[in-house]
Every structure is written in structure tokens, then in C-alpha cells.
Amino acid sequence: MQLSNKITRSIWFFLGWSALSFPIWAAQVDTLEVPSTVMQKNIRTAVVLPASYKKAKKPYPVLYLLGGSGELASNWNIEGRAGFIADNLIAEGKALPMIIAMPNNQVVHRSDPKHTELTFSLFEKELRAEIIPLVDKTYSTQPGLHGRAIAGLSMGGRHAQLVGFRSLDLFASFGILSAGDPESEKSTPEFLNDPAINKKVDYLFVGLGTYENQPTNRSVIFHQILEKHGIVHDYYIGGDGGHDWGTWRAHLNYMLPKLWRTKPAAKTTAAPGR
């Protein structure tokens, strides 16, 4: 297969309003398209740069933010409002300036009978060999695992867990939104049973929507597994919704200010009035 060797980039801006009642011009949003030797096709990664990126000559931490099944690389920014949420939090001093990279994690279609068998190993290969090196080469990024976080919603949350927990050489912060493997003791036993894991992990967020909070929900079970193994994590129930973008926007708004801060103690947070 002949693959293109070029990077195409689309740049656009949008206007937001902060809680301080002044307009904020959001940073640029790039779409990087490069050939993947792992997938044998061109892959896309949408990247949100902070408003200070061009002015401040410094390395930035990177959040790798993953979509759910059937999502495009752009969905987190379009439907999830990731750039808008991040820019407002940064402008208000609530979140640290960061780069948000949103790769297309749809490596195997969910209708494929080998989806579960193939998707996690393939995405890990792509992440290691192509996506992270591309972002680090293209932008001024903080080197090392303490400068990277991986988070995702639904299927992307499973990628964040099953790929991220096995990649402690790459990431030290994690966000699992409306996800979590109920069979985690089988799928990620090394992470759960590592006696030093709380020293290795800077931040672990586990969130579910207000109306997802049921005893059999996978996020609830995942939270219970983490508690059983004594793993420090920030457990958040809120968003006044279910398995939907309203929930995930609320989770992102809650999670971003916690990244690359002082390591928090374990806690559970429920939405006010719930």
C-alpha cells in the first residue's frame, strides 16, 4: 500500500467566555494526518494548543484524550468542547496550560469478531511508535511519563485503562470516564498488585454520570476493585446525565484542573444534591 508522507494541518479558532465575563480567544486546533505503518493507512490526530503556546517558549504537558466507539479524532473537540473547556479553565487559573492530543483510536471496528482481542495491542503499538513521537516532534512537549496523561470516554476509557495501565513508562496520570473493566483483576493484575503503584501514579480519575450510578455499572465495579486493592483514585459521580456528552463535558471540566497538580488523597465526589 502506498501511503502519503505529508502532514496536513487545519487550523481554526473559536470564541469563548470565561466566568470572569471577558472573551477568550481559544488557541489553535490542528489536525495532523500521517501514514501509519502499524495500521497501513493514514491516521489523524486532532491537537488543541493553549492560547499561550506561541508566546511562551516552554515545554507543555500533554493529555491524550480518547473517544468512544465510532468517534472521530475531532469528536472530543466538537461535541465534547474540549478546547473551549480547557481554554476557559486555563484563563481562569484553574487548570495548568496543556496540549490536548486527540488521536483516532478506532483501530478495529467494533463489529469485527476479533475487536477485543486486537484493539488494545494495536492501539498501544500505534501510540508508542507513531502518535506520541509525532506529537513530541511537532510540538514543545514535556518529556517523560510525568508530563503525559491518558484519558478517554467509554471505549476510550477502556483504552486509557488497558493500554495506559500497561504503559507506566509513558504515563503517570489517567482518566477513566464512563468506563472501567469489571474484570480488571484479570486484565490488569500487574497494575492492581504493584505495591508501589500509588507512588508511580500522579493522578487517577474515575467518573460516571449521575444516572449511570447503578450497582452493576462497570465504573462502579471498577471503583470497588481499586478500593479493594488500596489504589488511590478520584471517584466522581456527576454531570446530571447518563452515558452522554453532557456527562463527559462535566467530567472533563472536573478533571483538567487536577492534572499535574499536587498528588491528591483518595476521595469520592458526588454531584451537588445527588
LINCOR-V734560 format. One record per backbone hydrogen bond with DSSP energy under -1.0 kcal/mol. CO is the residue of the C=O (numbers start at 1). NH is the residue of the N-H. E is the energy in kcal/mol with one decimal. If there is no record, write none. Layout:
CO/NH/E
CO/NH/E
This chain:
14/26/-2.3
16/24/-2.8
18/21/-1.8
22/18/-1.8
24/16/-2.5
28/49/-2.4
30/47/-3.1
32/45/-2.2
34/43/-3.1
36/40/-1.6
41/36/-2.1
43/34/-2.0
44/104/-1.7
45/32/-2.9
46/102/-4.0
47/30/-2.8
48/100/-2.3
50/53/-2.1
52/56/-3.2
56/58/-1.8
60/142/-2.5
61/99/-2.7
62/149/-2.2
63/101/-2.5
64/151/-2.8
66/153/-1.6
68/71/-2.0
72/75/-1.2
74/78/-2.4
75/79/-1.8
75/80/-1.9
76/82/-1.9
81/85/-2.9
82/86/-2.7
83/87/-2.6
84/88/-2.0
85/89/-2.3
86/90/-2.7
87/91/-2.6
88/92/-1.9
89/94/-2.5
89/95/-1.3
90/93/-1.5
99/63/-2.8
100/48/-3.0
101/65/-2.6
102/46/-2.1
105/107/-1.7
109/112/-2.1
112/115/-2.2
114/118/-2.5
115/119/-2.9
118/122/-2.4
119/123/-2.2
120/124/-2.0
121/125/-2.1
122/126/-2.5
123/127/-2.8
124/128/-2.6
125/129/-2.9
126/130/-2.2
126/131/-2.4
127/132/-2.3
130/134/-1.9
131/135/-2.5
132/136/-2.8
133/137/-2.0
134/138/-2.2
135/139/-2.3
139/141/-1.1
140/60/-2.1
144/147/-1.5
145/148/-1.5
147/62/-2.8
148/172/-1.5
149/64/-3.2
150/175/-1.9
151/66/-2.8
152/177/-2.5
153/156/-2.4
154/158/-1.7
155/159/-2.1
156/160/-2.5
157/161/-2.0
158/162/-3.3
159/163/-2.3
159/164/-1.3
161/165/-2.7
164/167/-1.8
167/170/-2.0
167/171/-2.0
172/202/-3.0
172/203/-1.3
173/150/-2.0
174/205/-2.7
175/152/-1.7
176/207/-2.5
177/154/-2.4
181/184/-1.5
183/186/-2.0
183/187/-2.2
184/188/-2.8
188/192/-1.9
189/193/-2.4
194/197/-1.8
196/199/-1.4
196/200/-1.4
197/201/-2.1
203/174/-2.6
204/234/-3.2
205/176/-2.9
206/236/-2.7
207/178/-3.1
208/238/-2.1
209/212/-1.8
212/214/-2.2
214/217/-2.0
217/221/-2.3
218/222/-2.5
219/223/-2.5
220/224/-2.1
221/225/-2.1
222/226/-2.4
223/227/-2.4
224/228/-2.4
225/229/-1.8
226/231/-2.7
227/230/-1.5
233/267/-1.5
234/206/-2.7
235/269/-3.8
236/208/-2.0
237/271/-1.8
241/211/-2.9
242/244/-1.7
244/248/-1.9
245/249/-2.7
246/250/-1.6
247/251/-2.3
248/252/-2.3
249/253/-2.4
250/254/-1.7
251/255/-2.9
252/256/-2.5
255/258/-1.9
256/259/-1.1
258/261/-1.1
267/235/-2.8
269/237/-3.7
271/274/-2.0
